[in-house]
Amino acid sequence: MSATPSTTDRAPLPALLSVPRAAELLGISRASAYRYAAAGELPTRRLGGRVYVVTSRLLAMVEGVAA
């Protein structure tokens, strides 16, 4: 059995992630995630004064880096 969870082992992610949740998934600090979001390096949307990371675009970005 593999120690690395597969995509079928994980609960589905919501369409939008909070910046702290995205940071947790990426293994970076909250401060770094907010810095990347402000620099346009994370795919974000602003709703109701809050900043969210677009999950589908984040996953595509991560998969593109891993390829």
C-alpha positions in Angstrom: 0.0 0.0 0.0 1.3 3.4 -0.9 2.0 6.0 1.7 1.0 8.8 -0.7 -2.8 9.3 -0.9 -4.2 9.2 -4.4 -6.8 11.6 -5.7 -9.5 8.9 -4.9 -8.5 8.9 -1.2 -9.1 12.6 -0.7 -12.3 14.4 -0.1 -13.3 16.6 -3.1 -12.2 20.2 -2.8 -14.6 23.1 -3.0 -14.5 25.4 -6.1 -12.9 28.2 -4.1 -10.4 27.8 -1.3 -9.5 30.3 1.4 -5.9 31.6 1.1 -4.9 29.9 4.4 -6.4 26.5 3.2 -4.6 26.8 -0.1 -1.4 27.5 1.8 -1.9 24.4 3.9 -2.5 22.3 0.8 0.6 23.7 -0.9 2.8 23.3 2.3 3.6 27.0 2.5 3.0 29.7 5.1 -0.1 31.8 5.2 2.1 34.9 4.7 3.7 33.4 1.6 0.3 32.5 0.2 -1.0 36.0 0.6 2.2 37.4 -0.9 1.9 35.1 -3.9 -1.8 36.0 -4.3 -1.0 39.7 -4.2 1.8 39.2 -6.8 -0.7 37.3 -9.1 1.2 34.1 -8.7 -1.8 32.3 -7.3 -5.1 32.2 -9.2 -7.5 34.3 -7.0 -10.9 35.8 -7.1 -12.3 38.5 -4.7 -15.8 37.9 -3.4 -17.4 40.1 -0.8 -14.1 41.7 0.2 -12.4 38.3 0.7 -9.8 36.7 -1.4 -10.2 33.1 -2.6 -8.0 30.8 -4.6 -9.7 29.1 -7.6 -9.2 25.4 -7.0 -9.3 24.2 -10.6 -6.7 26.7 -11.7 -4.5 26.0 -8.7 -4.6 22.3 -9.4 -3.8 22.9 -13.1 -0.9 25.1 -12.1 0.5 22.6 -9.7 0.1 19.7 -12.2 1.8 21.8 -14.9 4.8 22.4 -12.5 4.9 18.7 -11.7 4.9 17.6 -15.3 
